[in-house]
């Protein structure tokens, strides 16, 4: 007598109940990435606020808060490794798990950049500045923050179409970065202003990298949704 085939056989995850448990684990992993994205955006936003106000106390809060982001990324790493070891995900599930790991890394790096901006702000407090450079840096920060928010929304919505637009937006960040560099190179006197200019050039580099990480998150979302590994074309990263 022939036995009826198990409809769950061969799907890589065992029984329907097991699949349901695995889906809950995937949903929890996605929530972890969302939470880390919110923390990374908040860290960069606070760093930008501290920069604008030259608020040393707020700079210290940004620096002290980085340990939380590091721990969140470790949590994502542990969960990804657990899911791979126990479930051996395939196809779209495997892409989701892989993307979660990479996105978590980029978010952790954004947190590091926020710390760097805070540290540079502390060094520059009290030094004579240049309003043109400050305006460019404020614009860079606002655009980079918008890009990270947009990248995480694309992850949440599984919106591949939104991802290539990040590279186009990043071109503006790169343009502003070059403008800052050109401006600070033109600052020759006094010595204190030259010191300030060096710090501001480095702030610009941190914000430019934040934009790059947003683009990288978009590339991971594209891969997660479409299965295609792609590097979005853009301007010279500078």
C-alpha positions as CSV (number, residue, x, y, z in Angstrom):
1,X,0.0,0.0,0.0
2,X,1.4,3.3,-1.0
3,X,2.0,5.9,1.7
4,X,0.8,9.5,1.2
5,X,3.7,11.9,0.7
6,X,4.4,14.4,3.4
7,X,3.6,17.8,1.9
8,X,6.4,19.3,4.1
9,X,9.1,16.9,2.9
10,X,11.9,18.4,1.0
11,X,11.3,22.0,1.9
12,X,14.5,22.2,3.9
13,X,12.7,23.0,7.2
14,X,10.9,19.8,8.2
15,X,7.3,20.0,9.5
16,X,4.8,22.8,9.1
17,X,5.2,23.5,12.8
18,X,9.0,23.7,12.4
19,X,8.6,26.1,9.5
20,X,6.3,28.2,11.6
21,X,8.9,28.4,14.3
22,X,11.6,29.2,11.8
23,X,9.5,32.0,10.4
24,X,9.2,33.5,13.9
25,X,12.9,33.4,14.2
26,X,13.3,35.2,10.9
27,X,10.8,37.8,11.9
28,X,12.7,38.3,15.2
29,X,16.0,38.7,13.2
30,X,14.3,41.4,11.1
31,X,13.2,43.2,14.2
32,X,16.7,43.1,15.5
33,X,18.0,44.8,12.3
34,X,15.2,47.4,12.5
35,X,16.1,48.2,16.1
36,X,19.7,48.5,15.3
37,X,18.9,50.8,12.3
38,X,16.9,53.1,14.6
39,X,19.8,53.2,17.1
40,X,22.3,54.0,14.4
41,X,20.2,56.8,13.0
42,X,19.7,58.2,16.5
43,X,23.4,58.1,17.1
44,X,24.3,60.0,14.0
45,X,21.5,62.4,14.6
46,X,22.8,63.2,18.1
47,X,26.3,63.6,16.7
48,X,25.1,66.1,14.2
49,X,23.1,68.0,16.8
50,X,26.2,68.0,19.0
51,X,28.3,69.3,16.1
52,X,25.8,72.1,15.3
53,X,25.6,73.2,18.9
54,X,29.3,72.4,19.9
55,X,27.7,70.5,22.8
56,X,30.5,68.5,24.5
57,X,28.1,66.8,26.9
58,X,26.0,65.5,24.0
59,X,29.2,64.4,22.2
60,X,30.1,62.3,25.3
61,X,26.6,60.7,25.2
62,X,27.2,59.6,21.6
63,X,30.6,58.1,22.4
64,X,29.3,56.3,25.5
65,X,26.3,54.9,23.6
66,X,28.4,53.1,21.0
67,X,28.7,50.0,23.3
68,X,25.0,49.4,22.9
69,X,25.3,49.3,19.1
70,X,28.2,47.0,19.3
71,X,26.3,44.6,21.5
72,X,23.3,44.7,19.1
73,X,25.5,43.8,16.2
74,X,26.9,40.9,18.2
75,X,23.3,39.8,18.9
76,X,22.6,39.8,15.2
77,X,25.7,37.8,14.4
78,X,24.8,35.2,17.1
79,X,21.3,34.8,15.7
80,X,22.4,34.5,12.1
81,X,24.9,31.8,13.1
82,X,22.3,30.0,15.1
83,X,19.8,30.0,12.2
84,X,22.4,28.8,9.7
85,X,23.5,26.0,12.0
86,X,20.0,24.8,13.0
87,X,17.9,25.5,9.8
88,X,20.3,25.7,6.9
89,X,18.1,28.3,5.1
90,X,17.9,28.3,1.4
91,X,16.7,30.7,-1.4
92,X,15.0,33.8,-0.1
93,X,15.4,32.8,3.5
94,X,19.2,32.5,3.0
95,X,19.3,35.9,1.3
96,X,17.5,37.5,4.2
97,X,19.8,36.0,6.8
98,X,22.9,37.0,4.8
99,X,21.6,40.5,4.2
100,X,20.8,40.9,7.9
101,X,24.4,40.1,8.8
102,X,25.8,42.6,6.3
103,X,23.3,45.3,7.1
104,X,24.1,44.9,10.8
105,X,27.7,45.4,10.0
106,X,27.1,48.6,8.0
107,X,24.9,49.9,10.8
108,X,27.6,49.2,13.4
109,X,30.0,51.2,11.2
110,X,27.6,54.1,11.0
111,X,27.6,54.1,14.8
112,X,31.4,54.3,14.7
113,X,31.2,57.2,12.3
114,X,28.9,59.0,14.7
115,X,31.4,58.5,17.5
116,X,34.1,59.9,15.2
117,X,32.0,63.0,14.4
118,X,31.5,63.5,18.2
119,X,35.2,63.1,18.9
120,X,36.2,65.6,16.2
121,X,33.5,68.0,17.4
122,X,35.1,68.0,20.9
123,X,38.5,68.7,19.4
124,X,37.1,71.7,17.4
125,X,35.1,73.4,20.1
126,X,36.3,76.9,20.7
127,X,38.4,77.2,17.5
128,X,37.5,79.8,14.9
129,X,35.5,78.4,12.1
130,X,34.3,79.1,8.6
131,X,30.5,79.5,7.9
132,X,30.8,78.1,4.3
133,X,32.3,74.9,5.6
134,X,29.8,74.6,8.4
135,X,26.9,75.0,5.9
136,X,28.3,72.3,3.7
137,X,28.8,69.9,6.6
138,X,25.3,70.5,7.9
139,X,23.9,69.7,4.4
140,X,26.1,66.5,4.2
141,X,24.9,65.3,7.6
142,X,21.2,65.9,6.7
143,X,21.5,64.0,3.4
144,X,23.5,61.1,4.9
145,X,20.9,60.8,7.6
146,X,18.1,60.8,5.1
147,X,19.9,58.2,3.1
148,X,20.2,55.8,6.0
149,X,16.6,56.3,6.9
150,X,15.6,55.6,3.3
151,X,17.8,52.5,3.1
152,X,16.2,51.0,6.3
153,X,12.7,51.8,4.9
154,X,13.6,49.9,1.8
155,X,14.7,47.0,4.0
156,X,11.4,47.2,5.9
157,X,9.3,47.4,2.8
158,X,11.3,44.9,0.7
159,X,11.5,47.8,-1.8
160,X,14.2,47.0,-4.4
161,X,13.2,49.9,-6.6
162,X,14.1,52.4,-4.0
163,X,17.7,51.1,-3.6
164,X,19.4,52.5,-6.8
165,X,18.2,56.0,-5.9
166,X,20.5,55.9,-2.9
167,X,23.5,56.0,-5.2
168,X,22.2,59.1,-7.0
169,X,21.6,60.8,-3.7
170,X,25.1,59.9,-2.6
171,X,26.6,61.8,-5.5
172,X,25.4,65.0,-3.8
173,X,27.2,63.9,-0.6
174,X,30.4,63.3,-2.6
175,X,30.1,66.8,-4.2
176,X,29.8,68.4,-0.8
177,X,32.7,66.4,0.5
178,X,34.9,67.7,-2.3
179,X,33.7,71.3,-1.8
180,X,34.7,71.0,1.9
181,X,38.1,69.7,1.0
182,X,38.7,72.5,-1.5
183,X,37.5,75.1,1.0
184,X,39.6,73.9,3.9
185,X,42.7,73.7,1.7
186,X,42.3,77.4,1.0
187,X,42.3,78.3,4.7
188,X,45.9,79.3,5.5
189,X,45.6,81.6,8.5
190,X,45.4,81.9,11.5
191,X,46.9,78.6,12.8
192,X,43.9,77.9,15.0
193,X,41.6,78.1,12.0
194,X,43.9,75.7,10.1
195,X,43.5,73.2,12.9
196,X,39.8,73.6,12.8
197,X,39.8,73.1,9.1
198,X,41.7,69.8,9.4
199,X,39.1,68.6,11.9
200,X,36.3,69.6,9.6
201,X,37.8,67.9,6.6
202,X,37.8,64.7,8.7
203,X,34.2,65.3,9.7
204,X,33.3,65.5,6.0
205,X,35.0,62.2,5.4
206,X,33.0,60.5,8.2
207,X,29.7,61.8,6.7
208,X,30.8,60.8,3.2
209,X,31.4,57.3,4.5
210,X,28.0,57.2,6.2
211,X,26.4,57.9,2.8
212,X,28.5,55.0,1.4
213,X,27.2,52.7,4.0
214,X,23.6,53.7,3.2
215,X,24.3,52.7,-0.4
216,X,25.8,49.4,0.7
217,X,22.6,48.7,2.8
218,X,20.6,49.4,-0.4
219,X,22.7,46.9,-2.3
220,X,22.0,44.3,0.3
221,X,18.3,45.0,0.2
222,X,18.4,44.7,-3.6
223,X,20.1,41.3,-3.2
224,X,17.7,40.1,-0.6
225,X,14.7,41.0,-2.8
226,X,15.9,40.1,-6.2
227,X,18.7,37.5,-5.7
228,X,21.0,39.6,-7.8
229,X,24.4,40.8,-6.5
230,X,24.8,44.4,-7.8
231,X,26.9,47.4,-7.1
232,X,25.0,50.6,-7.9
233,X,26.8,53.0,-10.2
234,X,27.6,56.4,-8.7
235,X,30.0,59.2,-8.8
236,X,33.6,58.9,-7.7
237,X,33.4,58.1,-4.0
238,X,36.1,60.7,-3.3
